[in-house]
Amino acid sequence: MSKEKITSIAELGEFGLIDRLTEKIKIRNKSTIKGVGDDAAILEFGEKQVVVSTDLLTEGIHFNLMYVPLQHLGYKAVAVNVSDICAMNAVPRQMTVSIALSSKFSVEAVEEIYKGIYTACERYGVDLVGGDTTSSLTGLTICITVIGEVEKGKAVLRSGAKPNDLLCVTGDLGGAYMGLQLLERENEVFKVNPKVQPQLDGYDYILQRQLRPEARVDMIGIFRKTGVQPTSMIDISDGLSSEILHLCKNSGVGCNLYEEKVPLDFQTKKMAEELNINPLVAALNGGEDYELLFTVAQTDFDKIKNDPDITIIGHMTEASEGTNLITTGGSKIPLIAQGWNHGK
Amino acid sequence: MSKEKITSIAELGEFGLIDRLTEKIKIRNKSTIKGVGDDAAILEFGEKQVVVSTDLLTEGIHFNLMYVPLQHLGYKAVAVNVSDICAMNAVPRQMTVSIALSSKFSVEAVEEIYKGIYTACERYGVDLVGGDTTSSLTGLTICITVIGEVEKGKAVLRSGAKPNDLLCVTGDLGGAYMGLQLLERENEVFKVNPKVQPQLDGYDYILQRQLRPEARVDMIGIFRKTGVQPTSMIDISDGLSSEILHLCKNSGVGCNLYEEKVPLDFQTKKMAEELNINPLVAALNGGEDYELLFTVAQTDFDKIKNDPDITIIGHMTEASEGTNLITTGGSKIPLIAQGWNHGK
């Protein structure tokens, strides 16, 4: 096998690096008047609202390059921000990406990150319209800002839930957390004996949930098609408990969440059993699932009841009733936020 | 004197820190429908174009906390991005700020940075509408994205300059670079003998140019009022030479820059003499002046000729004539880019 070429960043120079990174950009939206190559990007929207979200990811805090492939890292950095746009009921359109990296990274390494970024751009129909590439003394930092559009009056905040609204979630929960536990376990084994092959077989789904999560852009289309207008919405970055409490606090309501309704995948449950973790705890406190948590008026029940991707997990109540988890055994216990990561 | 209270970030918690940092936000623009406190910001523009610019600043590369006060750092981080918006002939409106910091920073330190950020928001009429605060293993990183608005057809790119257009610059050049030289000299002295008082007297202007530069938002108003529509524009972050070459390359033209016309402040010249540096070199290659470099058609000459803040430093030519510096002695030498910093 031939050795892959390693180019130092110094060799290319900063402008050279930027040219190399941006030459593959494709513009997909009519609203992108001017993308990279000037001091700023120009976007044009008719009677639409513009939605902006930004995230900063740092090495050793948000990701561990010991087990996160750079391409997945780039993809995930985009997906996480696109997920925030979806949580507003908006469609992602443009994005800026800034990356700071130390001299330990080669041009090829940066290109790997961008490969993931461009794959995500393609997947989500987003235009990369600007950014900054710079050096750092140590480690890798990625800052992404995504801009989305939404028709006036259609944006969904965290604050619109009413008592008796149905509490819904897309997909399943806890998988990203169990995927991380698996990766960390194998990383520990590797540190002790680098010759041991990692045991990842049969866990592709939860690994993908952790390493290459998807934003639920598809749901925004489904909401449009079925005429569902959520009353409040948030994406699940910190864990179900924490996000429910955000909706309740911002909307001034309480809620009953039913343990038995929380959607869990088979692999999540299997891994949890193997590691002696309660899978419900992974769902409640795990985070990074990037599913959408939203409320709808009961009158919208018929529009969502047959969607296999939407689970009704509870309902909102008067604030005075508190925020409760109703266990499978029928006990009512207060819901506690215990975000485990640095999300939002 | 009473000791100032030091609160650890762990003590406040992430949400507590964010609350503390955002409680002073004032919304100034009607177009800000929803600022911080949700997954993303909502902005609304009628028949306007939206302009977005982003910058990532890292400790040890873009700033040295040995001599940069945190408040100035926050201010400058905003000014630098606002400057990019101005360079599009747009008015800055909204901003997102993301900060990653290691445990060596106290809450008070972060608040100092934000104090500078809020001062700049006030100065430039910008709304802080979102962001992210997170930890890093080492050092401080700031990522800022500014969004501006401009009427359709009024945005100015780097690519519109024509032969015979006048090449103009606002303010004076080289000051930020000479201010940095002064700070670095005093820092070296301090490292050898911490008891020596820094010798900064009489250099307040160039220190301010380096530590607390201003974006030329005022010029955008003047362009509107006087009916000047620049044919191309860029802000001076990397040094005059480099920026002129950007305009020429993007517009497909050449230029003649006249040495004797390059505006230099008295303090810039004095410091340059003291340090035995040619002040023209500071202007050409120094960078970080954040003045606007732009071209106008000769028919606009009357509109700019009496503005004391605008200097005509040359004119554009056919591309075949090259990019030249005409020295005071009358020699024609090729203009060379020699950006010294990491800007753009």
Interface residues (C-beta under 8 A of the other chain):
Chain A: E14 I33 K34 G37 D38 D39 A40 A41 I42 L43 E44 F45 Q49 V50 V51 V52 S53 T54 D55 L56 L57 T58 E59 G60 I61 H62 D84 I85 A87 M88 A90 Q94 T96 S98 I99 A100 V129 G130 G131 D132 T134 S135 S136 L137 T138 G139 T141 C143 T145 V146 I147 G148 V150 K152 A155 L157 R158 S159 I234 D235 N250 H342 K344
Chain B: E14 I33 K34 G37 D38 D39 A40 A41 I42 L43 E44 F45 Q49 V50 V51 V52 S53 T54 D55 L56 L57 T58 E59 G60 I61 H62 D84 I85 A87 M88 A90 Q94 T96 S98 I99 A100 V129 G130 G131 D132 T134 S135 S136 L137 T138 G139 T141 C143 T145 V146 I147 G148 V150 K152 A155 L157 R158 S159 I234 D235 N250 H342 K344
